[in-house]
Amino acid sequence: MQNRTSKKFQFPHIYVLLSIFILICTAATWILPAGEFDRVQNASGRTVVVAGTYHRIEQSPVGPFKMVESVYDGMLDAGEVIFFIMIAYASIGLIISSGAFNGLVSWLLRVFKGKSRSLIIPIFITILGAASSTIGVFEEAFPFVPLFVGIAIAMGYDAIVGLAIVALGVAIGYSGAAMNPFTVGMAQSIAELPPMSGFPYRIFCHAAMIVVASIYTMRYAVRIQKDPSKSLLYGTDFASHIKSDENLENYRLGKREACVLATLALGIIAVVYCTKAYGWYLRELCAVFLIMGLVTAAIMRWSPSETADKIAKSFADMAMAAMMIGLARGILVVLREGCIIDTVVYGMSVPLSYMPSWLAAECMLIIQTLLNFLVPSGSGQAVISMPIMSPLADLLGISRQVAVLCFQFGDGLSNIVWPTASTPILAALAGVKLERWWKWMIPLFLILVLTQMILVAIAMFIGWA
């Protein structure tokens, strides 16, 4: 008999995967009817959809050539994010190259020993979550992914642990946001609720999700610390652009390295304060990160050419991530060109009107989570879904606070799962293949969604309004 060797299934390259999504969405523009809601400006000056105004419009299917053009259009559409990631990552790369990072890790290794090292996981998830919950930090935290990956590797974990700290911190911060102006603030404004109302229960929800995520991540971290072969990255070339020195415990912080860390701390303070006080966004934040990097180069007395070489290497490392962002945004370009996003929103909302209130509330959560695949923007999802969900909640006897809670749950957490959101960017920054991240994250995602469903049920039971 002829021996047959079965080939092990290999997950497609991320470019192939995103291209498949573009093909599927292009096909959908030929199958689903084109439609839209009427839109008006509300009292706050925001353009929102008008519930009950969905209507069919002329079909506008995306052709093959336009589908290919969507990659270029996606690059342009995501230009701000792409350049922010490139510049901020290069600046953080200069800080890491200074050796200050090694001194910081060395200190952490001396403070946290053995299993207690895993305590850095809930500590940093909570810190990042607090920034995300209050002032809406999300993309601003991306440049710190390599930093936490390096810390995790040096502590005997792997790149997934470092990635999880940042990704879970900002995603859970958005999901359990107490006063995030970009999500809760906008959704409550559209739902005509008092600004930042109901924050005590939202803080409880945030804490519950942090506990669940921290336990899951700490168990994985301790397991691979005992046995590295248990790592999902074992035997793979992961985090190749992030170097970790095995002798990190012997490093000490010199005066220059301390000055670099002080520069980093001042930069973070500036980012946090000015984002809240002056509404800074990617353009201003790029400038802050670039200044931090150049000040670091001056402190370390690197020549201009040496500094430029380091920046060029960082740009090369991030080229793949930039293409990922463009391809992912190309999916959204296709959906917009085909005018089917409103059709999907309308189709999702109709079945809710026939359900009992307790079931409709849980389905609102699922719908908002799925909707985030099509509209991976908190503010964008709010203006599309909340004008529909708010009056629907009134009809079903669901409080508008619960409707807002379902929106923020669905918007925040899935940002680190859906390929159209931030998932490819985060994985690329950490040097982790997307399928490996999904293998680790999807079980936790399902557990957290179940946690959210319990929290929604509690809110319905206590009549939270």
The 8 nearest C-alpha neighbors of each residue, nearest first, counted from 0:
[[1, 2, 3, 4, 5, 6, 7, 8],
 [0, 2, 3, 4, 5, 6, 7, 8],
 [3, 1, 0, 4, 5, 6, 7, 8],
 [2, 4, 5, 1, 0, 6, 7, 8],
 [3, 5, 6, 2, 7, 1, 8, 0],
 [6, 4, 3, 7, 8, 2, 9, 1],
 [5, 7, 4, 8, 9, 3, 10, 2],
 [8, 6, 9, 5, 4, 10, 11, 3],
 [9, 7, 6, 10, 5, 11, 434, 12],
 [10, 8, 11, 7, 6, 12, 434, 435],
 [9, 11, 8, 12, 434, 13, 16, 433],
 [12, 10, 15, 16, 9, 13, 14, 434],
 [11, 13, 15, 14, 16, 10, 433, 432],
 [12, 14, 16, 15, 17, 11, 433, 323],
 [15, 13, 17, 12, 16, 18, 323, 326],
 [16, 14, 18, 12, 13, 17, 11, 19],
 [15, 17, 13, 19, 18, 14, 11, 12],
 [16, 18, 20, 14, 19, 15, 13, 326],
 [17, 19, 21, 15, 20, 16, 14, 22],
 [20, 18, 22, 16, 17, 21, 15, 23],
 [19, 21, 23, 17, 18, 22, 24, 16],
 [20, 22, 18, 330, 24, 19, 23, 25],
 [23, 21, 19, 25, 20, 24, 26, 18],
 [24, 22, 20, 26, 25, 21, 19, 27],
 [25, 23, 27, 21, 26, 22, 20, 334],
 [24, 26, 22, 28, 27, 23, 61, 21],
 [25, 27, 23, 24, 29, 28, 22, 30],
 [28, 26, 24, 30, 29, 25, 31, 23],
 [27, 29, 60, 337, 25, 26, 30, 31],
 [30, 28, 60, 27, 26, 31, 25, 61],
 [29, 31, 27, 28, 26, 32, 60, 33],
 [32, 30, 27, 28, 29, 33, 339, 342],
 [33, 31, 34, 58, 30, 339, 342, 55],
 [34, 32, 339, 338, 58, 56, 55, 31],
 [35, 33, 55, 56, 342, 54, 338, 339],
 [34, 36, 341, 53, 54, 342, 37, 55],
 [37, 35, 53, 52, 48, 38, 49, 54],
 [36, 38, 49, 48, 52, 35, 39, 53],
 [37, 39, 48, 47, 49, 46, 36, 40],
 [40, 38, 46, 47, 41, 48, 37, 49],
 [39, 41, 46, 45, 44, 47, 42, 38],
 [40, 42, 44, 43, 45, 39, 46, 47],
 [43, 41, 44, 40, 45, 189, 188, 46],
 [44, 42, 41, 45, 40, 188, 189, 46],
 [43, 45, 40, 41, 42, 46, 39, 47],
 [46, 44, 40, 41, 43, 47, 42, 382],
 [45, 47, 40, 39, 38, 41, 44, 48],
 [48, 46, 382, 38, 39, 45, 40, 383],
 [47, 49, 38, 37, 36, 383, 386, 50],
 [50, 48, 37, 38, 52, 36, 386, 51],
 [49, 51, 387, 52, 386, 48, 53, 36],
 [50, 52, 53, 49, 387, 36, 37, 54],
 [53, 51, 36, 50, 37, 49, 54, 35],
 [54, 52, 36, 35, 51, 34, 37, 55],
 [55, 53, 34, 35, 52, 36, 56, 37],
 [54, 56, 34, 33, 35, 57, 32, 53],
 [57, 55, 34, 33, 58, 54, 35, 32],
 [56, 58, 59, 33, 55, 34, 32, 338],
 [57, 59, 33, 60, 56, 32, 337, 338],
 [58, 60, 337, 57, 61, 33, 338, 336],
 [61, 59, 28, 29, 337, 58, 62, 25],
 [60, 62, 25, 337, 65, 28, 66, 59],
 [61, 63, 65, 64, 66, 60, 25, 67],
 [64, 62, 66, 65, 67, 61, 25, 68],
 [65, 63, 67, 66, 62, 68, 61, 69],
 [66, 64, 68, 62, 67, 63, 61, 69],
 [65, 67, 63, 69, 64, 68, 62, 61],
 [68, 66, 64, 69, 65, 70, 63, 71],
 [67, 69, 65, 66, 70, 71, 64, 72],
 [68, 70, 72, 329, 66, 67, 71, 73],
 [71, 69, 329, 73, 68, 72, 326, 67],
 [70, 72, 74, 73, 69, 68, 75, 325],
 [73, 71, 69, 75, 74, 70, 76, 68],
 [74, 72, 329, 328, 325, 76, 70, 71],
 [73, 75, 325, 71, 77, 72, 76, 78],
 [76, 74, 78, 72, 73, 77, 71, 325],
 [75, 77, 73, 74, 78, 72, 328, 79],
 [78, 76, 74, 75, 80, 79, 73, 81],
 [77, 79, 75, 81, 80, 76, 74, 82],
 [80, 78, 82, 81, 77, 83, 281, 282],
 [79, 81, 83, 77, 78, 82, 84, 281],
 [82, 80, 78, 84, 83, 79, 321, 77],
 [83, 81, 85, 84, 79, 80, 86, 78],
 [82, 84, 80, 86, 81, 85, 285, 87],
 [83, 85, 81, 87, 82, 86, 88, 80],
 [86, 84, 82, 88, 83, 87, 314, 89],
 [87, 85, 89, 83, 88, 84, 82, 90],
 [86, 88, 90, 84, 288, 89, 85, 142],
 [87, 89, 142, 91, 85, 90, 86, 84],
 [90, 88, 92, 313, 86, 310, 87, 91],
 [91, 89, 292, 87, 93, 92, 88, 289],
 [90, 92, 94, 88, 93, 89, 87, 95],
 [91, 93, 89, 95, 90, 94, 88, 96],
 [94, 92, 96, 90, 91, 95, 292, 97],
 [93, 95, 91, 97, 92, 96, 295, 292],
 [94, 96, 92, 100, 97, 93, 98, 91],
 [97, 95, 93, 94, 98, 92, 99, 100],
 [96, 98, 94, 95, 99, 93, 299, 256],
 [99, 97, 101, 100, 96, 95, 102, 256],
 [100, 98, 256, 102, 101, 97, 103, 260],
 [99, 101, 103, 98, 95, 102, 104, 94],
 [102, 100, 98, 104, 99, 103, 247, 105],
 [101, 103, 252, 105, 99, 251, 250, 100],
 [102, 104, 100, 106, 105, 101, 99, 107],
 [105, 103, 107, 101, 106, 102, 150, 108],
 [106, 104, 248, 102, 108, 247, 103, 107],
 [105, 107, 109, 103, 104, 108, 110, 102],
 [108, 106, 104, 110, 109, 105, 111, 103],
 [107, 109, 105, 111, 106, 110, 104, 248],
 [108, 110, 106, 107, 111, 105, 112, 248],
 [111, 109, 107, 108, 106, 112, 116, 105],
 [112, 110, 116, 108, 115, 109, 107, 113],
 [111, 113, 116, 115, 108, 110, 114, 109],
 [114, 112, 115, 116, 111, 117, 224, 221],
 [113, 115, 116, 117, 112, 221, 111, 118],
 [116, 114, 117, 113, 111, 118, 112, 119],
 [117, 115, 111, 114, 118, 112, 113, 119],
 [116, 118, 115, 119, 120, 217, 114, 220],
 [119, 117, 120, 116, 115, 121, 122, 111],
 [118, 120, 122, 117, 121, 123, 116, 111],
 [119, 121, 118, 122, 123, 117, 124, 164],
 [122, 120, 124, 213, 123, 119, 125, 118],
 [123, 121, 119, 125, 120, 124, 126, 118],
 [122, 124, 126, 125, 121, 120, 119, 127],
 [125, 123, 168, 121, 127, 164, 126, 122],
 [124, 126, 128, 123, 122, 127, 121, 129],
 [127, 125, 123, 129, 128, 124, 122, 130],
 [126, 128, 168, 130, 124, 129, 125, 169],
 [129, 127, 172, 168, 125, 131, 169, 126],
 [128, 130, 132, 126, 131, 127, 125, 133],
 [131, 129, 127, 128, 133, 132, 136, 134],
 [130, 132, 136, 135, 172, 128, 169, 129],
 [133, 131, 176, 172, 129, 179, 173, 130],
 [132, 134, 179, 178, 130, 131, 135, 129],
 [135, 133, 179, 130, 131, 136, 275, 132],
 [134, 136, 131, 179, 133, 132, 137, 181],
 [137, 135, 131, 139, 130, 134, 138, 140],
 [136, 138, 139, 169, 140, 135, 131, 141],
 [139, 137, 141, 140, 136, 80, 142, 84],
 [138, 140, 137, 141, 136, 142, 284, 281],
 [141, 139, 138, 137, 143, 142, 136, 165],
 [140, 142, 138, 143, 144, 139, 425, 137],
 [143, 141, 88, 144, 140, 87, 91, 84],
 [142, 144, 146, 141, 145, 140, 147, 91],
 [143, 145, 147, 146, 141, 142, 162, 148],
 [146, 144, 148, 143, 147, 429, 149, 428],
 [147, 145, 143, 149, 144, 148, 150, 95],
 [146, 148, 161, 150, 149, 144, 145, 151],
 [149, 147, 161, 158, 145, 151, 150, 146],
 [148, 150, 152, 146, 147, 151, 243, 145],
 [149, 151, 147, 153, 148, 152, 104, 154],
 [152, 150, 148, 161, 156, 154, 149, 153],
 [153, 151, 157, 156, 149, 155, 154, 150],
 [154, 152, 150, 155, 151, 149, 243, 245],
 [155, 153, 151, 152, 156, 150, 108, 116],
 [154, 156, 224, 152, 153, 151, 157, 223],
 [155, 157, 152, 151, 224, 220, 154, 223],
 [158, 156, 152, 159, 160, 151, 155, 161],
 [157, 159, 148, 161, 160, 162, 152, 429],
 [158, 160, 162, 161, 157, 163, 436, 431],
 [161, 159, 163, 158, 162, 157, 151, 164],
 [162, 160, 148, 147, 151, 158, 164, 163],
 [161, 163, 159, 160, 164, 165, 144, 166],
 [164, 162, 160, 166, 161, 167, 165, 159],
 [163, 165, 161, 124, 162, 167, 166, 168],
 [166, 164, 168, 163, 162, 167, 144, 169],
 [167, 165, 163, 168, 169, 164, 170, 162],
 [168, 166, 170, 163, 164, 169, 171, 165],
 [167, 169, 124, 128, 127, 165, 166, 171],
 [168, 170, 172, 128, 131, 137, 171, 167],
 [171, 169, 412, 411, 167, 173, 172, 168],
 [170, 172, 174, 173, 168, 169, 167, 175],
 [173, 171, 128, 132, 131, 169, 170, 175],
 [172, 174, 411, 176, 170, 171, 132, 175],
 [175, 173, 411, 408, 171, 407, 172, 176],
 [174, 176, 205, 172, 173, 201, 204, 171],
 [177, 175, 132, 173, 172, 179, 174, 178],
 [176, 178, 198, 201, 132, 202, 179, 175],
 [177, 179, 133, 195, 176, 180, 183, 132],
 [178, 180, 133, 135, 132, 134, 183, 176],
 [179, 181, 184, 182, 183, 178, 185, 134],
 [182, 180, 179, 378, 185, 184, 183, 377],
 [181, 183, 377, 185, 184, 180, 378, 179],
 [184, 182, 186, 179, 185, 187, 180, 178],
 [185, 183, 180, 187, 182, 186, 181, 179],
 [184, 186, 188, 182, 187, 183, 181, 180],
 [187, 185, 183, 189, 188, 381, 184, 182],
 [188, 186, 190, 192, 184, 189, 185, 183],
 [187, 189, 191, 185, 186, 190, 192, 184],
 [188, 190, 186, 191, 187, 185, 385, 386],
 [189, 191, 187, 188, 192, 389, 186, 385],
 [192, 190, 188, 189, 187, 193, 186, 194],
 [191, 193, 187, 190, 188, 194, 196, 399],
 [192, 194, 196, 195, 191, 187, 188, 197],
 [195, 193, 196, 184, 192, 187, 188, 178],
 [196, 194, 178, 198, 184, 193, 197, 177],
 [197, 195, 193, 194, 198, 192, 187, 400],
 [196, 198, 199, 200, 195, 201, 400, 464],
 [197, 199, 201, 177, 200, 196, 202, 195],
 [200, 198, 202, 201, 197, 203, 177, 196],
 [201, 199, 203, 202, 198, 197, 204, 458],
 [200, 202, 198, 204, 203, 199, 177, 175],
 [203, 201, 205, 199, 200, 204, 177, 198],
 [202, 204, 200, 206, 201, 205, 207, 199],
 [205, 203, 201, 207, 202, 206, 175, 200],
 [204, 206, 175, 202, 208, 203, 207, 201],
 [205, 207, 209, 203, 204, 208, 202, 210],
 [208, 206, 204, 210, 209, 205, 203, 211],
 [207, 209, 211, 205, 210, 206, 212, 204],
 [210, 208, 206, 212, 207, 211, 213, 205],
 [209, 211, 213, 207, 208, 212, 214, 206],
 [210, 212, 208, 214, 209, 213, 215, 207],
 [213, 211, 209, 215, 214, 210, 208, 216],
 [214, 212, 216, 210, 121, 215, 211, 209],
 [215, 213, 217, 211, 216, 212, 218, 210],
 [214, 216, 212, 218, 213, 217, 211, 219],
 [215, 217, 213, 219, 218, 214, 220, 212],
 [218, 216, 220, 214, 219, 215, 117, 213],
 [219, 217, 221, 215, 220, 216, 214, 222],
 [218, 220, 222, 216, 217, 221, 223, 215],
 [219, 221, 217, 222, 223, 218, 156, 224],
 [222, 220, 224, 218, 223, 219, 217, 225],
 [223, 221, 219, 225, 220, 224, 218, 226],
 [222, 224, 227, 226, 225, 229, 220, 230],
 [223, 225, 221, 155, 222, 226, 156, 227],
 [224, 226, 223, 222, 221, 227, 229, 155],
 [225, 227, 223, 228, 224, 229, 222, 230],
 [228, 226, 223, 229, 230, 224, 225, 233],
 [227, 229, 230, 226, 233, 223, 234, 231],
 [230, 228, 223, 227, 226, 231, 222, 233],
 [229, 231, 233, 232, 228, 223, 227, 157],
 [232, 230, 233, 229, 435, 439, 228, 438],
 [231, 233, 230, 235, 234, 237, 435, 157],
 [234, 232, 230, 228, 235, 231, 227, 229],
 [233, 235, 232, 236, 228, 237, 231, 230],
 [236, 234, 232, 233, 237, 231, 238, 431],
 [237, 235, 239, 238, 234, 232, 233, 430],
 [236, 238, 239, 430, 235, 431, 232, 158],
 [237, 239, 430, 241, 240, 429, 431, 158],
 [240, 238, 237, 241, 236, 430, 242, 429],
 [239, 241, 238, 242, 316, 430, 237, 429],
 [242, 240, 238, 239, 149, 243, 145, 148],
 [241, 243, 240, 244, 149, 239, 238, 152],
 [242, 244, 149, 153, 245, 241, 152, 247],
 [243, 245, 246, 247, 242, 153, 101, 248],
 [244, 246, 247, 243, 153, 248, 152, 249],
 [247, 245, 244, 248, 249, 250, 105, 243],
 [246, 248, 105, 249, 250, 244, 245, 101],
 [247, 249, 105, 246, 250, 108, 109, 106],
 [250, 248, 247, 246, 251, 105, 102, 106],
 [251, 249, 102, 247, 248, 105, 101, 252],
 [252, 250, 102, 253, 249, 105, 106, 101],
 [251, 253, 102, 256, 257, 99, 254, 250],
 [254, 252, 256, 255, 257, 251, 99, 102],
 [255, 253, 257, 256, 258, 252, 259, 99],
 [254, 256, 258, 257, 253, 298, 259, 299],
 [255, 257, 99, 259, 253, 258, 254, 252],
 [258, 256, 254, 260, 255, 259, 253, 252],
 [257, 259, 261, 255, 256, 260, 262, 254],
 [258, 260, 262, 256, 261, 257, 295, 263],
 [261, 259, 263, 257, 262, 258, 264, 256],
 [260, 262, 258, 264, 263, 259, 265, 257],
 [263, 261, 259, 265, 260, 264, 266, 258],
 [262, 264, 260, 266, 261, 265, 267, 259],
 [265, 263, 261, 267, 266, 262, 260, 268],
 [266, 264, 268, 262, 267, 263, 261, 269],
 [265, 267, 269, 263, 264, 268, 262, 270],
 [266, 268, 270, 264, 269, 265, 271, 263],
 [269, 267, 265, 271, 266, 270, 272, 264],
 [270, 268, 266, 272, 267, 271, 273, 265],
 [269, 271, 267, 268, 273, 272, 274, 266],
 [272, 270, 268, 274, 269, 273, 267, 275],
 [273, 271, 269, 275, 274, 270, 276, 268],
 [272, 274, 276, 277, 275, 270, 269, 271],
 [273, 275, 279, 278, 271, 272, 277, 270],
 [274, 276, 273, 272, 278, 277, 134, 271],
 [275, 277, 273, 274, 272, 278, 279, 271],
 [278, 276, 273, 279, 274, 275, 272, 280],
 [277, 279, 274, 275, 276, 280, 273, 272],
 [280, 278, 274, 277, 283, 273, 284, 281],
 [279, 281, 283, 282, 284, 278, 274, 285],
 [280, 282, 284, 283, 285, 83, 79, 279],
 [283, 281, 285, 284, 280, 286, 83, 279],
 [282, 284, 286, 285, 281, 279, 280, 287],
 [283, 285, 281, 287, 286, 282, 280, 288],
 [286, 284, 288, 282, 283, 287, 83, 281],
 [285, 287, 289, 283, 284, 288, 290, 282],
 [288, 286, 284, 290, 289, 285, 291, 283],
 [289, 287, 291, 285, 87, 290, 286, 90],
 [288, 290, 286, 292, 291, 287, 90, 285],
 [289, 291, 287, 293, 292, 288, 294, 286],
 [292, 290, 288, 294, 289, 293, 295, 287],
 [293, 291, 90, 295, 289, 290, 294, 93],
 [292, 294, 296, 290, 295, 291, 289, 297],
 [295, 293, 297, 291, 296, 292, 290, 298],
 [294, 296, 298, 292, 293, 297, 259, 291],
 [295, 297, 293, 299, 294, 301, 298, 300],
 [298, 296, 300, 294, 295, 299, 293, 301],
 [299, 297, 295, 300, 296, 294, 255, 259],
 [298, 300, 296, 297, 301, 295, 255, 97],
 [301, 299, 297, 298, 296, 302, 295, 303],
 [300, 302, 296, 299, 305, 306, 297, 303],
 [301, 303, 305, 304, 306, 300, 296, 297],
 [304, 302, 306, 305, 307, 301, 296, 308],
 [305, 303, 307, 306, 302, 308, 301, 309],
 [306, 304, 308, 302, 307, 303, 301, 309],
 [305, 307, 303, 309, 304, 308, 301, 302],
 [306, 308, 304, 310, 309, 305, 311, 303],
 [309, 307, 311, 305, 306, 310, 304, 312],
 [310, 308, 312, 306, 307, 311, 313, 305],
 [309, 311, 307, 313, 89, 312, 308, 314],
 [310, 312, 314, 308, 313, 309, 307, 315],
 [313, 311, 315, 309, 314, 310, 308, 316],
 [314, 312, 89, 316, 310, 315, 311, 317],
 [313, 315, 311, 317, 312, 316, 85, 318],
 [314, 316, 312, 318, 313, 317, 311, 319],
 [315, 317, 313, 314, 318, 312, 240, 319],
 [316, 318, 320, 314, 315, 319, 85, 321],
 [319, 317, 321, 315, 320, 316, 314, 322],
 [318, 320, 322, 321, 317, 323, 316, 427],
 [321, 319, 323, 317, 322, 427, 318, 424],
 [322, 320, 318, 324, 323, 319, 81, 317],
 [323, 321, 325, 319, 324, 320, 326, 318],
 [324, 322, 320, 326, 321, 325, 327, 319],
 [323, 325, 327, 321, 322, 326, 328, 320],
 [324, 326, 74, 73, 322, 328, 323, 327],
 [325, 327, 329, 323, 328, 70, 324, 322],
 [328, 326, 419, 324, 329, 325, 330, 323],
 [327, 329, 73, 325, 331, 330, 326, 324],
 [328, 330, 73, 332, 69, 326, 70, 327],
 [331, 329, 21, 328, 333, 332, 327, 334],
 [330, 332, 334, 328, 329, 333, 335, 373],
 [331, 333, 329, 335, 330, 334, 69, 336],
 [334, 332, 336, 330, 331, 335, 337, 25],
 [335, 333, 331, 337, 332, 336, 339, 340],
 [336, 334, 338, 332, 337, 333, 331, 340],
 [335, 337, 333, 338, 334, 332, 61, 59],
 [336, 338, 28, 60, 59, 334, 335, 339],
 [339, 337, 335, 33, 336, 340, 34, 334],
 [338, 340, 342, 33, 337, 341, 334, 34],
 [341, 339, 343, 342, 338, 334, 344, 335],
 [342, 340, 344, 35, 343, 339, 345, 34],
 [343, 341, 339, 345, 340, 34, 344, 346],
 [342, 344, 346, 340, 341, 345, 347, 339],
 [345, 343, 341, 347, 342, 346, 348, 340],
 [346, 344, 342, 348, 347, 343, 341, 349],
 [347, 345, 343, 344, 348, 349, 342, 350],
 [346, 348, 344, 345, 349, 343, 366, 350],
 [347, 349, 345, 346, 351, 350, 344, 352],
 [348, 350, 351, 346, 347, 352, 345, 353],
 [351, 349, 352, 353, 348, 347, 354, 346],
 [352, 350, 354, 353, 359, 349, 348, 362],
 [351, 353, 350, 354, 349, 395, 391, 348],
 [354, 352, 351, 350, 355, 349, 359, 395],
 [355, 353, 351, 359, 352, 358, 356, 350],
 [356, 354, 358, 357, 359, 353, 395, 352],
 [355, 357, 359, 395, 358, 360, 397, 396],
 [358, 356, 360, 359, 355, 361, 459, 456],
 [357, 359, 361, 360, 356, 355, 362, 354],
 [360, 358, 362, 356, 351, 361, 354, 357],
 [361, 359, 363, 357, 358, 362, 356, 364],
 [362, 360, 364, 358, 363, 359, 452, 365],
 [361, 363, 359, 365, 364, 360, 366, 358],
 [364, 362, 360, 366, 361, 365, 359, 367],
 [363, 365, 405, 361, 367, 362, 366, 409],
 [364, 366, 362, 368, 363, 367, 369, 361],
 [367, 365, 363, 369, 368, 364, 370, 362],
 [366, 368, 409, 370, 364, 369, 365, 406],
 [409, 369, 367, 365, 366, 371, 370, 410],
 [370, 368, 366, 371, 367, 372, 365, 409],
 [369, 371, 367, 372, 373, 368, 366, 374],
 [370, 372, 375, 374, 373, 369, 368, 410],
 [373, 371, 370, 369, 374, 375, 417, 419],
 [374, 372, 371, 370, 375, 331, 340, 419],
 [373, 375, 371, 376, 380, 372, 370, 379],
 [376, 374, 371, 420, 372, 373, 377, 419],
 [375, 377, 379, 374, 378, 380, 371, 410],
 [376, 378, 380, 182, 379, 410, 381, 181],
 [377, 379, 381, 380, 376, 181, 182, 382],
 [380, 378, 376, 381, 377, 382, 383, 374],
 [379, 381, 383, 377, 378, 382, 374, 376],
 [382, 380, 378, 385, 379, 384, 383, 186],
 [381, 383, 47, 379, 380, 384, 385, 378],
 [384, 382, 380, 381, 48, 385, 47, 379],
 [383, 385, 387, 381, 386, 380, 382, 388],
 [384, 386, 388, 387, 381, 389, 382, 383],
 [387, 385, 389, 384, 388, 50, 48, 49],
 [388, 386, 50, 385, 384, 389, 390, 391],
 [387, 389, 385, 391, 390, 386, 392, 384],
 [388, 390, 392, 391, 385, 387, 386, 190],
 [391, 389, 393, 392, 388, 387, 394, 386],
 [390, 392, 388, 394, 393, 389, 387, 395],
 [391, 393, 397, 395, 389, 390, 394, 388],
 [394, 392, 390, 396, 391, 395, 397, 389],
 [393, 395, 391, 392, 396, 390, 397, 352],
 [394, 396, 392, 356, 393, 397, 391, 352],
 [395, 397, 393, 394, 392, 356, 398, 391],
 [398, 396, 392, 395, 393, 356, 399, 401],
 [399, 397, 400, 401, 464, 392, 396, 402],
 [398, 400, 402, 401, 389, 403, 392, 397],
 [399, 401, 403, 398, 402, 464, 404, 463],
 [400, 402, 404, 399, 398, 403, 405, 397],
 [401, 403, 399, 405, 400, 404, 406, 389],
 [404, 402, 406, 400, 401, 405, 186, 399],
 [403, 405, 401, 407, 406, 402, 408, 400],
 [406, 404, 364, 408, 402, 403, 407, 409],
 [405, 407, 403, 409, 404, 408, 367, 410],
 [406, 408, 410, 174, 404, 409, 405, 411],
 [409, 407, 174, 405, 406, 410, 411, 404],
 [410, 368, 408, 367, 406, 407, 364, 411],
 [409, 411, 407, 408, 371, 406, 377, 368],
 [412, 410, 174, 173, 170, 408, 414, 413],
 [411, 413, 170, 414, 174, 171, 410, 415],
 [412, 414, 416, 415, 411, 417, 410, 368],
 [415, 413, 420, 412, 416, 421, 411, 417],
 [414, 416, 422, 413, 421, 417, 412, 166],
 [417, 415, 413, 414, 422, 418, 437, 441],
 [416, 418, 419, 420, 413, 372, 414, 415],
 [419, 417, 420, 422, 423, 416, 327, 421],
 [420, 418, 327, 417, 372, 328, 375, 421],
 [419, 421, 414, 375, 418, 417, 422, 415],
 [422, 420, 424, 414, 415, 423, 425, 419],
 [421, 423, 415, 425, 424, 418, 416, 420],
 [424, 422, 426, 425, 421, 418, 427, 323],
 [425, 423, 427, 421, 422, 426, 320, 428],
 [424, 426, 428, 422, 427, 423, 421, 429],
 [425, 427, 431, 429, 423, 428, 424, 433],
 [428, 426, 430, 424, 429, 320, 425, 423],
 [429, 427, 425, 426, 430, 424, 144, 145],
 [428, 430, 426, 427, 431, 145, 238, 162],
 [429, 431, 238, 427, 428, 237, 426, 239],
 [432, 430, 426, 429, 237, 427, 238, 433],
 [433, 431, 435, 434, 426, 436, 430, 427],
 [432, 434, 436, 435, 426, 437, 431, 423],
 [433, 435, 437, 436, 432, 438, 10, 431],
 [434, 436, 438, 433, 432, 437, 439, 231],
 [437, 435, 433, 439, 434, 438, 440, 432],
 [436, 438, 440, 434, 439, 441, 435, 433],
 [437, 439, 435, 436, 440, 441, 434, 442],
 [440, 438, 436, 437, 441, 435, 442, 443],
 [439, 441, 437, 443, 442, 438, 436, 444],
 [440, 442, 444, 443, 437, 438, 439, 445],
 [443, 441, 445, 444, 440, 446, 439, 438],
 [444, 442, 446, 440, 441, 445, 447, 212],
 [443, 445, 441, 447, 442, 446, 440, 448],
 [444, 446, 448, 442, 443, 447, 441, 449],
 [447, 445, 443, 449, 444, 448, 450, 442],
 [446, 448, 450, 444, 449, 445, 443, 451],
 [447, 449, 451, 445, 450, 446, 444, 452],
 [448, 450, 452, 446, 447, 451, 445, 453],
 [451, 449, 447, 453, 448, 452, 446, 454],
 [452, 450, 448, 454, 449, 453, 447, 455],
 [451, 453, 449, 455, 454, 450, 361, 456],
 [454, 452, 456, 450, 451, 455, 457, 449],
 [453, 455, 451, 457, 456, 452, 458, 450],
 [454, 456, 458, 452, 457, 453, 451, 459],
 [457, 455, 453, 459, 454, 458, 460, 452],
 [456, 458, 460, 454, 459, 455, 461, 453],
 [459, 457, 455, 463, 456, 461, 460, 462],
 [458, 460, 456, 462, 457, 461, 455, 463],
 [461, 459, 457, 462, 458, 456, 463, 455],
 [462, 460, 458, 463, 459, 457, 456, 464],
 [463, 461, 459, 460, 458, 464, 398, 457],
 [464, 462, 458, 461, 459, 398, 400, 401],
 [463, 400, 398, 462, 399, 401, 197, 458]]
